[in-house]
């Protein structure tokens, strides 16, 4: 098949976009639906965790590895070369293969069990970890080619709206993971939830391949548009090193992601252990409204900071700082109250006020550097946020939970190895003697509760980073109209 250039689309292609309006809208819907699947498959493990963890006998540390680092490492590492590959290869094919891969690996998560090959036994945890790595590799090939396709299908003035529509996949995917995954887990079991969510993705991949066309690259670029020379890695790093605001913002965003991913990964486990509800009830009653609140809060706080930016440029940093600091008491309240309704209210409000930093991380990350370095600055920022925040947040909270459980058991006079956390699960606790049942009652839920409180308090460090960012904006922003912060 011969190569098609952008200009073969006609001299007016940059004024109309690729294909008819109806077809462009179909493509946007298809890409958004795939992005929703991306987050449904990604978030499902946290939804089914309350049933999966005791069934497979894994620790909270191992669960944190599965939801965090086990996914994020390959997702981050593979994402960079896949993004560069998408600049030259067929993007529709890349997405088709990646959707099929992560859907298959999601379904295979439902088969995780101990496997014996000859004299070697592989535990269910390692099987599940390999599947999660596969999910991460597949999902790394979603957003970079999708963004590139949207850029060629939609003209510049329509592109922002199209990308905004596509971005809804994050919150909608998380919401549907809780609604579908929670219901299926309660109605059947956690293994069935992986099959129900994963297998349809194979059909989606086929439909996408046969209905979405690969547009010519640069199709919507004006004919006179000149290619801008991209800065080298060395030039980009040299410029970034002279911008403290960039690194302070990145530190704040990374810590916020560290706390956010950790809390969201263990939220269902916390609710089930503390209030003795089912995984489905936690997902549908609590997690779904929390996800909706977070979605609205992300828009509202980002809109507020953007509106205030014209008169008070520093608002792009101090609005997120205030929101992150305000979330702390609401989270502490949610993690300490004995009332499930009050806990839900605390989680809803905490999720609503904290997400202003998402708008800040892109605005500041792009605003402190020259145009030639913007792409590299965003790549560096996202690399750190995903690898350190997404990767280590769930692992940290799981490890702290296990430390508190083991120390609590020891303080109550139980010998090491005599009591494992999965033995305290309601389905298994009846097999223990009364003394061990009493020990479970004191440490089973409390250990995770304490780790959740510690994680929520770390939002203070993120808020501080954004306040320090504010003090540097006047000097570091390329736009010199940005005002310096007022002197206290």
C-alpha positions in Angstrom: 0.0 0.0 0.0 1.5 3.3 -1.0 2.3 6.0 1.5 -0.2 8.8 1.8 0.9 12.3 2.6 -1.1 14.9 4.4 -1.3 17.1 1.3 -3.0 14.4 -0.7 -6.0 15.1 1.4 -6.5 18.4 -0.4 -5.4 21.9 0.1 -8.3 22.6 2.5 -7.8 19.5 4.7 -6.5 21.6 7.6 -9.9 23.4 7.6 -12.1 20.3 7.7 -10.3 17.4 9.3 -10.1 13.8 8.0 -13.3 12.2 6.8 -16.8 13.3 7.3 -18.0 14.9 10.5 -20.0 11.9 11.4 -17.1 9.6 10.8 -14.7 11.8 12.9 -17.2 11.6 15.7 -17.4 7.8 15.4 -13.6 7.6 15.6 -13.5 9.8 18.6 -16.2 7.7 20.3 -14.2 4.5 19.5 -11.0 5.9 20.9 -12.8 7.1 24.0 -14.5 3.7 24.5 -11.1 2.1 24.2 -9.7 4.5 26.8 -12.6 3.6 29.1 -11.7 -0.1 28.7 -8.1 0.8 29.5 -9.1 2.1 32.9 -11.7 -0.5 33.6 -9.1 -3.2 33.1 -6.5 -1.3 35.1 -8.8 -0.5 38.1 -10.5 -3.9 38.3 -7.9 -5.5 40.5 -8.5 -2.9 43.3 -12.3 -3.5 43.0 -12.1 -7.3 43.4 -9.2 -7.1 45.9 -11.3 -7.8 49.0 -12.2 -11.3 47.7 -9.0 -11.9 45.7 -6.5 -11.2 48.6 -7.8 -13.8 51.1 -8.6 -16.3 48.3 -5.0 -16.4 47.0 -3.5 -15.8 50.4 -1.4 -12.8 49.4 -0.2 -10.1 51.7 -1.0 -6.4 51.5 2.5 -5.7 50.4 2.1 -8.2 47.5 -1.3 -6.6 46.6 0.4 -3.2 46.6 3.0 -4.6 44.2 0.3 -5.9 41.9 -1.7 -2.7 41.8 1.3 -0.4 41.7 4.9 -1.2 40.7 4.1 -4.5 38.9 1.9 -2.6 36.5 3.6 0.8 36.4 7.2 -0.3 35.7 6.5 -1.8 32.3 3.7 0.6 31.6 6.2 3.5 32.0 9.2 1.8 30.4 7.4 0.5 27.3 5.3 3.7 26.9 8.3 5.8 25.8 9.5 3.6 22.8 5.8 2.9 21.9 5.2 6.6 21.7 8.2 7.1 19.4 7.1 4.1 17.3 3.6 5.6 16.9 5.3 8.6 15.3 6.3 6.5 12.3 4.2 3.3 12.3 0.5 2.5 11.7 -1.3 3.8 14.8 -4.5 1.8 14.2 -2.5 -1.4 14.1 -0.5 -0.5 17.3 -3.8 0.2 19.2 -5.4 -2.9 17.8 -2.6 -5.2 19.0 -2.3 -3.4 22.4 -6.1 -3.5 23.1 -6.1 -7.3 22.3 -3.0 -7.8 24.5 -4.2 -6.0 27.6 -7.7 -7.5 27.3 -6.3 -11.1 27.0 -4.0 -10.5 30.0 -6.9 -9.1 32.0 -8.9 -12.2 31.3 -5.9 -14.4 32.2 -5.8 -12.7 35.6 -9.0 -14.7 36.4 -7.0 -18.0 36.0 -4.3 -17.1 38.5 -3.6 -20.1 40.7 -0.7 -22.1 41.9 1.0 -23.9 39.0 3.4 -26.9 39.3 5.8 -27.6 36.4 7.9 -30.7 37.1 9.5 -30.0 40.5 8.9 -26.3 40.3 5.9 -24.7 41.9 4.9 -21.1 40.9 2.6 -19.4 43.3 -0.6 -17.7 42.3 0.9 -14.3 43.2 3.6 -14.7 40.6 1.1 -15.8 37.9 -1.0 -12.8 38.7 2.0 -10.5 38.6 3.0 -11.7 35.2 -0.5 -11.1 33.9 -0.5 -7.5 35.4 2.8 -6.9 33.7 1.2 -7.9 30.4 -1.7 -5.6 31.1 0.8 -2.7 31.7 2.6 -3.4 28.4 -0.6 -3.5 26.5 -2.0 -0.3 28.0 1.2 1.6 27.3 0.2 1.5 23.7 -3.2 3.3 24.1 -2.9 7.1 24.7 0.2 8.1 22.6 -1.2 6.8 19.3 -4.8 7.8 20.3 -3.7 11.4 20.8 -1.8 11.3 17.5 -4.9 10.0 15.7 -7.1 12.7 17.2 -4.6 15.4 16.1 -4.9 14.2 12.5 -8.6 13.7 12.5 -9.5 17.0 14.1 -8.5 20.5 13.1 -6.7 22.6 15.7 -9.7 24.6 16.9 -11.7 21.4 17.5 -8.8 19.4 18.9 -8.9 20.6 22.5 -12.6 19.7 22.8 -11.9 16.3 21.2 -9.1 15.6 23.6 -11.3 16.7 26.5 -13.9 14.2 25.5 -11.3 11.5 25.2 -9.9 12.3 28.7 -13.3 11.3 30.2 -12.2 7.7 29.8 -10.2 8.1 33.1 -13.1 8.7 35.4 -15.7 6.8 33.4 -13.4 3.8 33.3 -12.8 3.9 37.0 -16.6 4.2 37.6 -17.5 1.3 35.3 -14.8 -0.9 36.9 -16.6 -0.4 40.2 -20.1 -0.8 38.9 -19.5 -3.9 36.6 -16.7 -5.5 38.6 -18.4 -5.0 42.0 -21.7 -6.5 40.8 -20.1 -9.5 39.0 -17.9 -10.2 42.0 -20.8 -10.3 44.4 -23.1 -12.2 42.0 -20.4 -14.8 40.9 -16.8 -14.4 42.0 -13.7 -12.3 41.4 -12.4 -14.7 38.7 -15.6 -14.2 36.6 -15.2 -10.4 36.9 -11.9 -10.6 35.1 -13.4 -12.8 32.3 -16.4 -10.5 31.9 -14.3 -7.4 31.7 -11.4 -8.7 29.7 -12.7 -10.9 27.0 -15.0 -8.4 25.2 -11.9 -6.3 24.6 -10.7 -8.9 22.0 -13.9 -8.2 19.9 -13.5 -4.4 20.4 -9.9 -4.7 19.0 -11.2 -6.4 15.9 -14.0 -3.9 15.3 -11.6 -1.0 15.8 -9.2 -2.4 13.2 -11.8 -2.9 10.6 -13.7 0.4 11.1 -11.1 3.0 11.8 -8.8 4.3 9.1 -5.2 5.4 9.5 -5.2 9.1 8.5 -2.2 10.7 6.7 0.2 12.2 9.2 -0.1 15.9 9.6 -3.4 15.9 7.6 -4.8 18.8 9.6 -1.6 20.9 9.7 -1.8 24.1 7.6 0.3 23.8 4.3 2.6 26.6 5.5 3.2 25.0 8.9 6.9 24.5 9.4 8.4 21.6 11.3 10.0 22.8 14.5 13.3 21.4 15.4 13.1 19.3 18.5 15.6 20.0 21.3 18.0 17.2 22.2 17.7 15.4 25.6 20.8 17.3 26.8 19.4 20.7 25.8 16.1 19.9 27.5 17.7 18.7 30.7 20.0 21.8 30.8 17.0 24.1 30.5 15.0 22.2 33.0 17.8 22.3 35.6 17.5 26.0 35.6 13.8 25.9 36.5 13.2 25.1 40.2 9.5 25.7 39.7 9.4 22.7 37.3 11.0 20.3 39.8 9.0 21.6 42.8 5.8 21.1 40.8 6.9 17.6 39.7 7.7 16.7 43.3 4.2 17.9 44.4 2.5 16.0 41.6 4.5 12.9 42.2 3.7 12.9 46.0 0.0 13.6 45.2 -0.1 10.6 42.8 1.8 8.5 45.4 -0.9 9.2 47.9 -3.8 9.1 45.5 -3.0 5.8 43.8 -2.2 4.2 47.2 -5.5 5.2 48.7 -7.6 4.3 45.7 -5.9 0.8 45.4 -6.7 -0.1 49.0 -10.0 1.8 49.4 -12.2 -1.3 48.8 -10.0 -3.4 51.1 -10.3 -0.8 53.8 -14.1 -0.5 53.5 -14.7 -4.3 53.5 -12.4 -4.9 56.5 -13.7 -2.0 58.5 -17.4 -2.1 57.9 -17.8 -5.8 57.0 -19.6 -5.1 53.7 -19.0 -7.0 50.4 -16.7 -6.0 47.6 -19.6 -5.2 45.4 -21.2 -3.0 48.0 -18.0 -1.1 48.6 -17.6 -0.6 44.8 -21.1 0.5 44.0 -22.2 2.3 47.2 -18.9 4.1 48.0 -16.3 3.9 45.2 -18.7 4.9 42.4 -19.9 8.2 44.0 -16.3 8.9 45.1 -15.1 8.5 41.4 -17.9 10.8 40.2 -17.0 13.4 42.8 -13.4 13.2 41.8 -14.3 13.8 38.2 -16.4 16.8 39.0 -13.7 18.1 41.3 -11.0 17.7 38.7 -12.9 19.9 36.3 -14.1 22.4 39.0 -10.7 23.0 40.6 -8.9 23.1 37.2 -11.5 25.6 35.9 -11.2 27.8 39.1 -7.4 27.9 38.8 -7.5 28.7 35.1 -10.1 31.5 35.6 -8.1 33.0 38.4 -4.8 32.7 36.4 -5.6 35.9 34.4 -5.7 38.2 37.4 -3.7 36.0 39.9 -1.2 33.9 37.9 0.1 32.3 41.1 -3.3 30.7 41.6 -2.2 27.9 39.3 0.0 26.8 42.1 -1.7 27.9 45.3 -5.2 26.7 44.5 -3.9 23.1 44.2 -1.9 23.6 47.4 -5.1 24.6 49.3 -7.1 21.8 47.8 -4.5 19.2 48.8 -4.2 20.5 52.3 -8.0 20.6 52.7 -8.3 17.0 51.7 -6.3 15.8 54.7 -8.9 16.3 57.5 -11.7 14.8 55.3 -9.6 11.7 54.6 -8.6 11.4 58.3 -12.3 11.7 59.2 -13.2 9.0 56.7 -10.6 6.6 57.9 -11.4 7.0 61.6 -15.2 7.2 61.8 -17.3 4.1 62.8 -20.1 5.2 60.5 -20.1 4.0 56.9 -22.1 7.0 55.6 -19.8 9.5 57.3 -16.8 7.7 55.8 -18.4 7.9 52.4 -19.0 11.7 52.8 -15.4 12.2 53.9 -14.0 10.3 50.9 -16.3 12.2 48.5 -15.3 15.6 49.7 -11.6 14.6 50.0 -11.7 13.4 46.4 -13.4 16.5 45.2 -11.0 19.1 46.6 -7.6 17.5 45.9 -7.4 17.2 42.1 -6.6 20.8 41.2 -3.0 19.7 40.8 -3.7 17.9 37.6 -4.3 21.2 35.7 -1.3 22.8 37.4 1.1 20.0 36.4 0.5 20.6 32.7 0.2 24.4 32.9 3.4 24.9 34.9 5.3 22.1 33.1 4.6 23.7 29.7 4.9 27.3 30.9 8.3 27.3 32.5 10.2 26.1 29.4 10.6 27.2 25.8 8.5 25.7 23.0 11.2 23.3 21.8 11.4 21.7 25.2 7.7 21.4 26.1 7.3 17.8 24.9 10.4 16.7 26.7 9.4 18.5 29.9 6.0 16.8 29.9 7.6 13.4 29.2 10.0 13.8 32.1 7.2 14.9 34.5 5.0 12.0 33.5 7.8 9.5 33.8 8.4 10.5 37.4 4.7 10.8 38.3 3.9 7.3 36.9 7.0 5.5 38.0 7.4 6.9 41.5 3.8 7.9 42.2 1.8 5.1 40.6 4.5 2.5 41.1 5.4 3.0 44.7 2.2 4.5 46.3 0.2 1.2 46.5 3.4 -0.7 47.5 4.1 1.7 50.3 0.7 1.5 51.8 0.6 -2.3 51.6 4.0 -2.6 53.2 3.0 -0.3 56.1 -0.2 -2.2 56.6 1.6 -5.5 56.9 4.2 -4.0 59.3 1.4 -2.7 61.6 -0.5 -6.1 61.3 2.6 -8.1 62.3 3.7 -5.8 65.1 0.1 -5.7 66.4 -0.1 -9.5 66.4 3.2 -9.7 68.2 2.2 -7.1 70.9 -0.9 -9.3 71.6 1.3 -12.3 72.4 0.9 -14.3 69.2 4.0 -16.0 68.0 5.4 -15.1 64.6 3.9 -17.2 61.8 1.0 -18.4 64.0 -1.5 -16.0 62.4 -1.7 -14.7 58.9 -3.9 -11.9 57.7 -6.0 -14.0 55.4 -6.9 -16.2 58.4 -8.7 -13.2 59.8 -11.0 -12.9 56.8 -14.7 -13.4 57.8 -14.9 -16.6 55.6 -11.9 -18.2 57.4 -11.9 -16.7 61.0 -14.3 -19.4 62.3 -11.5 -21.9 62.0 -9.4 -20.0 64.6 -9.6 -20.4 68.4 -11.3 -17.6 70.4 -8.0 -16.0 71.4 -6.8 -15.6 67.8 -10.3 -14.4 66.8 -10.0 -11.7 69.4 -6.5 -10.7 68.0 -8.0 -10.5 64.5 -10.7 -8.2 65.8 -8.1 -5.8 67.0 -5.5 -5.7 64.2 -7.2 -7.0 61.0 -8.8 -3.7 60.0 -6.9 -1.4 62.3 -3.5 -2.0 60.6 -4.8 -0.9 57.2 -6.7 2.0 58.7 -3.5 3.3 60.3 -1.6 3.1 57.0 -4.4 4.9 55.2 -4.2 7.8 57.7 -0.4 8.0 57.3 -0.8 8.1 53.5 -3.5 10.9 53.7 -1.2 13.0 55.9 1.5 12.9 53.2 -0.7 15.1 51.1 0.7 17.9 53.3 4.2 17.4 51.6 2.5 17.8 48.2 0.7 20.9 49.3 4.0 22.4 50.5 5.7 21.6 47.2 3.0 23.5 45.3 3.3 26.5 47.7 7.1 26.5 47.1 6.4 26.3 43.4 4.3 29.5 43.7 7.3 31.3 45.1 9.3 30.5 42.0 6.7 31.1 39.3 7.5 34.8 38.7 11.1 33.9 38.0 10.7 30.7 36.1 7.7 31.1 33.9 8.5 32.0 30.3 5.5 34.2 30.3 6.9 37.2 32.1 3.4 38.5 32.9 3.2 35.9 35.7 3.2 37.9 38.9 5.4 37.1 41.8 3.7 35.9 45.0 2.7 38.6 47.4 5.1 39.1 50.2 3.7 37.8 53.5 
